[in-house]
Structure formats: structure tokens, C-alpha cells
Amino acid sequence: MRILIVGAGAVGGYFGSQLIAAGADVTFLVRPAKAEQLFATGLVIIDPEGRRETTHVTTVTADSLGVGWDLILLAVKATALDGALADISPAVTRDTAILPFLNGIDHLETLSTRFGRQHVLGGVAVVAAELTEHEEIALLAPGASIGFGELDGHMTDRVSRIANSFAPAALESSVSDSIIQDMWEKWHFMAAGGAATTLLGGSVGQIVSTPGGLQSIERIIDEASAIQQAEGHSPRAAALSRTRAILTQPGSGFTTSMYRDFAAHRRTEGETILGSLLFRGAEHQIATPLLEAATVKLRIFDAIHA
């Protein structure tokens, strides 16, 4: 199976390195400057204990991208999606599957409109990692997982082939018959966690230790839950319990990627993760004052740092 990974950042780079180590045929679609950097340094992963591992990778740029890809794995931020779709368009042929690992849910409609729903899979990637100033990938915590599946939940030959390609890699991968719900539940977690940490300005442990902090986090979780319930995708009990446990744990240093972008003065995915959810809440006339405050804060921030 020929796999094209679009983006060699924290998500695409990490999962790509694991697939390459397991013998998969992986190529990264990157910008010319990134291709030069990867040629010079390789793809460097730093684990939570500080150990470094370098993977030599194959890259291609948009101007030389050919066809023949069985799987295109989209691992870019929502802010880079339009450019990525323009880049991969010539490479999508009749049998190409597209597996996006983006936050939110709106990209499924974008992909289906552009390429046809038959090409699109649903996906959820979980990894705590970020790019360093030297373009290396630093893992912030152990453990990473991939969930994917057909949008209608059926098991198909192509999903089985993808699962077989992922199976040897040193990461947890699974086929889901409820991938749309899985994506909504990850969105719930990212929205609640992102809103809480950016609005309240600290890690979970710092917020919880402050008078009123725990109650504010719980209200944010409830606001996100109310919107998703109105949309017909209320978080299942296990997912909701996990979200509450992670976002209310005393002493926890947990932050979200949105907060880390915010703290580093990088443009965030606030509109994708919070703005889209807030829009749905307004359609259902659901009062979400804390989510709204977090969204406005990030809109101002992103306008300044665009």
C-alpha cells in the first residue's frame, strides 16, 4: 500500500515515522523548504524521556506529485486545509482513499464536496506532541492511537487493507464502526479543554486549584455537551467521563494544543474547534457564555497573529 502523508508536523510526522519503522511505503508531501530540512536532518522524534530517534524519509512537493496513491493521510491544521486540498487534487484517482486527521467535523463535508464522499474516511488521531524550534517532534506524553473507519460504519476491503498496513506499527490503531461519533467526542474534548485552558489561562491543575476554577471547567464541559446533544451526537458516557476526569484532575499539568499555540503566540484553531461549535449552539438557541467568551478571545488573538 502506497501512503502519502500530507504534512510532516507533530501529528503527520510522528505517525509517519512509526509506519516507516514498521516497513510501510510512506512518502511525505511537504513544502520545498521542509523537504530540504528533512533531507538534511531526517525526521527527529524526541520521546518524553529526552531520547532522540531519527528517521530518514521520502518526500515529494506539490509540483512533482504523481498518482498511484492508495491512501492519502491528511495531517494538517484546519488553517492549511484549503492549500493541502489544492496540492493533492491531481493525485486523487478512482481508488484513492483519503483519511483526514483534523480536529472538528466540518472537513468531512469539504472533502466530500471536492472529491466525492466515496473517497473519504473518518479518522481520529491522538498524540501529545509538538514541533520544537528546530523542527523536531517532541512527544509530551507516551501513548498514541489512530481510529478510522468508513463514514457509514461498514467494514470494507479498503479499511481492512489499511488496518493491515497499520497493524505492525508501534502504535494503537483500530477500525471503528462509529467513527463519526468518535470524531464528535474528540471534538467535544478539544473544545472543552481548549476553551477552559485558553479562557482561564493555565493548565488543568492551575485552574482547578483556583477558587471557582473547577466550577468554570464543569460549566464549559456542560455547554459543549448541550450543543452536541442538540446536534444528535451527545458524548457517550465513557467519553464524557474521560473528559471530565482529564479536565478536572487536581495537580495536572495538562494543557491542550490550542493553549500551547496560544501561549507561544501562534495562530490557533479556535475557529475550527470553538467557532464552528458555537455556530451550531446559536442555531439551537443554546446559551453558552463561557464558550462564547473563549471564542471571542481567540478570534481577537488570531486576528492579531494571522
One Martini backbone bead per residue (centre of mass of N, CA, C, O) as a GRO file, in nm:
protein
  306
    1MET     BB    1   0.093   0.038   0.026
    2ARG     BB    2   0.048   0.370  -0.072
    3ILE     BB    3   0.157   0.650   0.129
    4LEU     BB    4   0.030   0.980   0.180
    5ILE     BB    5   0.162   1.247   0.371
    6VAL     BB    6   0.015   1.548   0.478
    7GLY     BB    7   0.251   1.638   0.656
    8ALA     BB    8   0.543   1.693   0.905
    9GLY     BB    9   0.440   1.720   1.176
   10ALA     BB   10   0.346   1.605   1.472
   11VAL     BB   11   0.142   1.403   1.350
   12GLY     BB   12   0.251   1.307   1.073
   13GLY     BB   13   0.542   1.251   1.164
   14TYR     BB   14   0.493   1.041   1.379
   15PHE     BB   15   0.319   0.833   1.226
   16GLY     BB   16   0.514   0.799   0.991
   17SER     BB   17   0.755   0.686   1.152
   18GLN     BB   18   0.605   0.428   1.249
   19LEU     BB   19   0.542   0.313   0.968
   20ILE     BB   20   0.829   0.296   0.863
   21ALA     BB   21   0.939   0.108   1.090
   22ALA     BB   22   0.716  -0.118   0.979
   23GLY     BB   23   0.746  -0.095   0.639
   24ALA     BB   24   0.611   0.130   0.509
   25ASP     BB   25   0.491   0.315   0.223
   26VAL     BB   26   0.623   0.640   0.267
   27THR     BB   27   0.514   0.977   0.187
   28PHE     BB   28   0.588   1.325   0.192
   29LEU     BB   29   0.397   1.618   0.170
   30VAL     BB   30   0.582   1.916   0.101
   31ARG     BB   31   0.760   2.178   0.125
   32PRO     BB   32   1.059   2.270   0.008
   33ALA     BB   33   1.189   2.352   0.281
   34LYS     BB   34   1.110   2.087   0.427
   35ALA     BB   35   1.259   1.894   0.239
   36GLU     BB   36   1.542   2.005   0.302
   37GLN     BB   37   1.538   1.952   0.606
   38LEU     BB   38   1.486   1.641   0.592
   39PHE     BB   39   1.739   1.574   0.427
   40ALA     BB   40   1.943   1.685   0.646
   41THR     BB   41   1.798   1.556   0.936
   42GLY     BB   42   1.548   1.433   0.935
   43LEU     BB   43   1.320   1.265   1.146
   44VAL     BB   44   1.270   1.392   1.471
   45ILE     BB   45   1.232   1.212   1.777
   46ILE     BB   46   1.118   1.303   2.111
   47ASP     BB   47   1.091   1.172   2.399
   48PRO     BB   48   0.992   1.219   2.729
   49GLU     BB   49   1.313   1.136   2.808
   50GLY     BB   50   1.498   1.256   2.547
   51ARG     BB   51   1.499   1.065   2.326
   52ARG     BB   52   1.644   1.006   2.003
   53GLU     BB   53   1.494   0.974   1.666
   54THR     BB   54   1.590   0.890   1.330
   55THR     BB   55   1.422   0.943   1.014
   56HIS     BB   56   1.428   0.846   0.692
   57VAL     BB   57   1.275   1.024   0.422
   58THR     BB   58   1.019   1.063   0.184
   59THR     BB   59   0.970   1.322  -0.058
   60VAL     BB   60   0.723   1.565  -0.183
   61THR     BB   61   0.605   1.795  -0.412
   62ALA     BB   62   0.349   1.941  -0.578
   63ASP     BB   63   0.509   1.970  -0.864
   64SER     BB   64   0.577   1.624  -0.837
   65LEU     BB   65   0.303   1.493  -0.812
   66GLY     BB   66   0.162   1.190  -0.840
   67VAL     BB   67   0.030   0.885  -0.882
   68GLY     BB   68  -0.072   0.584  -0.690
   69TRP     BB   69  -0.246   0.625  -0.433
   70ASP     BB   70  -0.413   0.460  -0.175
   71LEU     BB   71  -0.326   0.674   0.062
   72ILE     BB   72  -0.442   0.978   0.215
   73LEU     BB   73  -0.290   1.157   0.480
   74LEU     BB   74  -0.432   1.407   0.673
   75ALA     BB   75  -0.191   1.637   0.864
   76VAL     BB   76  -0.343   1.918   0.909
   77LYS     BB   77  -0.446   2.213   0.963
   78ALA     BB   78  -0.723   2.391   0.900
   79THR     BB   79  -0.561   2.644   0.788
   80ALA     BB   80  -0.427   2.428   0.552
   81LEU     BB   81  -0.647   2.282   0.380
   82ASP     BB   82  -0.683   2.425   0.107
   83GLY     BB   83  -0.392   2.383   0.010
   84ALA     BB   84  -0.389   2.072   0.032
   85LEU     BB   85  -0.618   2.014  -0.173
   86ALA     BB   86  -0.476   2.139  -0.416
   87ASP     BB   87  -0.226   1.950  -0.407
   88ILE     BB   88  -0.388   1.656  -0.421
   89SER     BB   89  -0.585   1.653  -0.662
   90PRO     BB   90  -0.405   1.499  -0.887
   91ALA     BB   91  -0.382   1.224  -0.688
   92VAL     BB   92  -0.689   1.165  -0.718
   93THR     BB   93  -0.831   0.863  -0.770
   94ARG     BB   94  -1.054   0.616  -0.781
   95ASP     BB   95  -0.880   0.442  -0.534
   96THR     BB   96  -0.861   0.676  -0.337
   97ALA     BB   97  -0.795   0.732  -0.001
   98ILE     BB   98  -0.915   0.959   0.261
   99LEU     BB   99  -0.741   1.043   0.573
  100PRO     BB  100  -0.840   1.245   0.831
  101PHE     BB  101  -0.649   1.444   1.094
  102LEU     BB  102  -0.878   1.645   1.220
  103ASN     BB  103  -1.041   1.883   1.362
  104GLY     BB  104  -1.351   1.825   1.392
  105ILE     BB  105  -1.611   1.805   1.103
  106ASP     BB  106  -1.621   1.990   0.839
  107HIS     BB  107  -1.409   1.842   0.648
  108LEU     BB  108  -1.593   1.622   0.534
  109GLU     BB  109  -1.756   1.807   0.346
  110THR     BB  110  -1.522   1.926   0.191
  111LEU     BB  111  -1.415   1.657   0.075
  112SER     BB  112  -1.678   1.551  -0.054
  113THR     BB  113  -1.721   1.788  -0.250
  114ARG     BB  114  -1.443   1.762  -0.403
  115PHE     BB  115  -1.411   1.414  -0.427
  116GLY     BB  116  -1.611   1.248  -0.282
  117ARG     BB  117  -1.742   1.038  -0.048
  118GLN     BB  118  -1.596   0.766  -0.144
  119HIS     BB  119  -1.298   0.876  -0.045
  120VAL     BB  120  -1.397   0.910   0.257
  121LEU     BB  121  -1.277   0.911   0.580
  122GLY     BB  122  -1.259   0.855   0.917
  123GLY     BB  123  -1.069   1.032   1.187
  124VAL     BB  124  -0.854   0.958   1.485
  125ALA     BB  125  -0.598   1.139   1.650
  126VAL     BB  126  -0.364   1.054   1.923
  127VAL     BB  127  -0.124   1.306   2.031
  128ALA     BB  128   0.144   1.431   2.235
  129ALA     BB  129   0.266   1.697   2.037
  130GLU     BB  130   0.553   1.901   1.917
  131LEU     BB  131   0.718   2.153   1.773
  132THR     BB  132   1.019   2.271   1.754
  133GLU     BB  133   1.246   2.516   1.667
  134HIS     BB  134   1.398   2.259   1.498
  135GLU     BB  135   1.174   2.062   1.375
  136GLU     BB  136   1.101   1.880   1.604
  137ILE     BB  137   0.951   1.597   1.773
  138ALA     BB  138   0.774   1.630   2.076
  139LEU     BB  139   0.692   1.427   2.329
  140LEU     BB  140   0.469   1.471   2.613
  141ALA     BB  141   0.352   1.171   2.590
  142PRO     BB  142   0.260   0.869   2.607
  143GLY     BB  143   0.101   0.757   2.354
  144ALA     BB  144  -0.087   0.636   2.063
  145SER     BB  145  -0.364   0.689   1.823
  146ILE     BB  146  -0.582   0.518   1.578
  147GLY     BB  147  -0.890   0.602   1.419
  148PHE     BB  148  -1.106   0.431   1.174
  149GLY     BB  149  -1.355   0.475   0.898
  150GLU     BB  150  -1.640   0.451   0.769
  151LEU     BB  151  -1.903   0.667   0.758
  152ASP     BB  152  -2.121   0.412   0.775
  153GLY     BB  153  -1.956   0.166   0.944
  154HIS     BB  154  -1.844  -0.020   0.742
  155MET     BB  155  -1.683  -0.297   0.631
  156THR     BB  156  -1.396  -0.295   0.419
  157ASP     BB  157  -1.136  -0.364   0.220
  158ARG     BB  158  -0.981  -0.096   0.262
  159VAL     BB  159  -0.983  -0.100   0.569
  160SER     BB  160  -0.834  -0.367   0.598
  161ARG     BB  161  -0.574  -0.277   0.454
  162ILE     BB  162  -0.504  -0.049   0.644
  163ALA     BB  163  -0.492  -0.215   0.903
  164ASN     BB  164  -0.257  -0.396   0.803
  165SER     BB  165  -0.053  -0.158   0.769
  166PHE     BB  166  -0.072  -0.057   1.079
  167ALA     BB  167  -0.024  -0.305   1.274
  168PRO     BB  168   0.307  -0.309   1.301
  169ALA     BB  169   0.296  -0.063   1.455
  170ALA     BB  170   0.391   0.144   1.745
  171LEU     BB  171   0.058   0.155   1.765
  172GLU     BB  172  -0.270   0.237   1.809
  173SER     BB  173  -0.509   0.058   1.605
  174SER     BB  174  -0.850   0.115   1.467
  175VAL     BB  175  -1.163   0.005   1.380
  176SER     BB  176  -1.465   0.191   1.321
  177ASP     BB  177  -1.838   0.191   1.349
  178SER     BB  178  -1.819   0.514   1.494
  179ILE     BB  179  -1.652   0.764   1.376
  180ILE     BB  180  -1.833   1.010   1.400
  181GLN     BB  181  -1.868   0.996   1.706
  182ASP     BB  182  -1.568   1.004   1.771
  183MET     BB  183  -1.523   1.290   1.654
  184TRP     BB  184  -1.720   1.437   1.839
  185GLU     BB  185  -1.572   1.357   2.106
  186LYS     BB  186  -1.309   1.494   2.044
  187TRP     BB  187  -1.428   1.772   2.003
  188HIS     BB  188  -1.533   1.805   2.286
  189PHE     BB  189  -1.258   1.790   2.425
  190MET     BB  190  -1.116   2.021   2.267
  191ALA     BB  191  -1.319   2.244   2.337
  192ALA     BB  192  -1.319   2.231   2.645
  193GLY     BB  193  -1.011   2.244   2.686
  194GLY     BB  194  -0.951   2.496   2.515
  195ALA     BB  195  -1.139   2.694   2.657
  196ALA     BB  196  -1.032   2.665   2.945
  197THR     BB  197  -0.722   2.728   2.905
  198THR     BB  198  -0.750   3.002   2.748
  199LEU     BB  199  -0.952   3.158   2.926
  200LEU     BB  200  -0.802   3.083   3.216
  201GLY     BB  201  -0.474   3.052   3.184
  202GLY     BB  202  -0.403   2.723   3.210
  203SER     BB  203  -0.380   2.454   3.366
  204VAL     BB  204  -0.568   2.232   3.518
  205GLY     BB  205  -0.434   2.256   3.798
  206GLN     BB  206  -0.447   2.567   3.817
  207ILE     BB  207  -0.752   2.595   3.792
  208VAL     BB  208  -0.851   2.400   4.019
  209SER     BB  209  -0.684   2.564   4.252
  210THR     BB  210  -0.892   2.782   4.188
  211PRO     BB  211  -1.134   2.965   4.273
  212GLY     BB  212  -1.385   2.850   4.043
  213GLY     BB  213  -1.243   2.663   3.832
  214LEU     BB  214  -1.398   2.397   3.834
  215GLN     BB  215  -1.678   2.518   3.767
  216SER     BB  216  -1.594   2.633   3.492
  217ILE     BB  217  -1.523   2.370   3.355
  218GLU     BB  218  -1.797   2.231   3.393
  219ARG     BB  219  -1.956   2.440   3.224
  220ILE     BB  220  -1.809   2.396   2.960
  221ILE     BB  221  -1.879   2.102   2.926
  222ASP     BB  222  -2.188   2.147   2.928
  223GLU     BB  223  -2.205   2.329   2.681
  224ALA     BB  224  -2.088   2.127   2.476
  225SER     BB  225  -2.296   1.903   2.532
  226ALA     BB  226  -2.553   2.058   2.448
  227ILE     BB  227  -2.484   2.091   2.152
  228GLN     BB  228  -2.435   1.789   2.079
  229GLN     BB  229  -2.714   1.696   2.158
  230ALA     BB  230  -2.869   1.876   1.950
  231GLU     BB  231  -2.699   1.722   1.708
  232GLY     BB  232  -2.698   1.400   1.792
  233HIS     BB  233  -2.388   1.388   1.968
  234SER     BB  234  -2.371   1.281   2.241
  235PRO     BB  235  -2.174   1.191   2.471
  236ARG     BB  236  -2.066   0.924   2.591
  237ALA     BB  237  -2.011   0.813   2.897
  238ALA     BB  238  -1.708   0.745   2.868
  239ALA     BB  239  -1.619   1.011   2.733
  240LEU     BB  240  -1.723   1.207   2.950
  241SER     BB  241  -1.562   1.088   3.185
  242ARG     BB  242  -1.282   1.141   3.062
  243THR     BB  243  -1.303   1.443   3.033
  244ARG     BB  244  -1.353   1.510   3.330
  245ALA     BB  245  -1.098   1.380   3.444
  246ILE     BB  246  -0.883   1.547   3.286
  247LEU     BB  247  -1.022   1.852   3.340
  248THR     BB  248  -1.023   1.789   3.690
  249GLN     BB  249  -0.730   1.728   3.777
  250PRO     BB  250  -0.542   1.751   4.030
  251GLY     BB  251  -0.218   1.871   3.940
  252SER     BB  252  -0.237   1.905   3.645
  253GLY     BB  253  -0.044   1.974   3.334
  254PHE     BB  254  -0.266   1.998   3.140
  255THR     BB  255  -0.284   2.075   2.792
  256THR     BB  256  -0.351   2.217   2.491
  257SER     BB  257  -0.278   2.294   2.171
  258MET     BB  258  -0.422   2.564   2.183
  259TYR     BB  259  -0.268   2.674   2.426
  260ARG     BB  260   0.019   2.644   2.311
  261ASP     BB  261  -0.027   2.838   2.079
  262PHE     BB  262  -0.111   3.078   2.248
  263ALA     BB  263   0.150   3.097   2.428
  264ALA     BB  264   0.336   3.113   2.144
  265HIS     BB  265   0.196   3.302   1.930
  266ARG     BB  266   0.004   3.119   1.763
  267ARG     BB  267  -0.205   3.017   1.555
  268THR     BB  268  -0.523   2.894   1.585
  269GLU     BB  269  -0.820   2.661   1.605
  270GLY     BB  270  -1.071   2.823   1.709
  271GLU     BB  271  -1.279   2.817   1.475
  272THR     BB  272  -1.295   2.508   1.440
  273ILE     BB  273  -1.350   2.425   1.747
  274LEU     BB  274  -1.542   2.676   1.845
  275GLY     BB  275  -1.696   2.831   1.623
  276SER     BB  276  -1.858   2.590   1.508
  277LEU     BB  277  -1.999   2.520   1.773
  278LEU     BB  278  -2.130   2.797   1.827
  279PHE     BB  279  -2.304   2.802   1.574
  280ARG     BB  280  -2.478   2.560   1.659
  281GLY     BB  281  -2.583   2.681   1.922
  282ALA     BB  282  -2.734   2.920   1.788
  283GLU     BB  283  -2.933   2.747   1.623
  284HIS     BB  284  -3.045   2.625   1.918
  285GLN     BB  285  -3.046   2.843   2.144
  286ILE     BB  286  -2.776   2.817   2.319
  287ALA     BB  287  -2.632   2.891   2.613
  288THR     BB  288  -2.262   2.999   2.587
  289PRO     BB  289  -2.068   3.208   2.752
  290LEU     BB  290  -1.785   3.068   2.773
  291LEU     BB  291  -1.744   2.987   2.479
  292GLU     BB  292  -1.778   3.272   2.371
  293ALA     BB  293  -1.541   3.402   2.519
  294ALA     BB  294  -1.321   3.219   2.400
  295THR     BB  295  -1.375   3.280   2.101
  296VAL     BB  296  -1.327   3.584   2.105
  297LYS     BB  297  -1.043   3.577   2.212
  298LEU     BB  298  -0.929   3.410   1.962
  299ARG     BB  299  -1.011   3.602   1.739
  300ILE     BB  300  -0.833   3.830   1.829
  301PHE     BB  301  -0.567   3.678   1.836
  302ASP     BB  302  -0.569   3.577   1.533
  303ALA     BB  303  -0.580   3.857   1.403
  304ILE     BB  304  -0.302   3.945   1.514
  305HIS     BB  305  -0.147   3.652   1.411
  306ALA     BB  306  -0.205   3.611   1.090
   0.00000   0.00000   0.00000
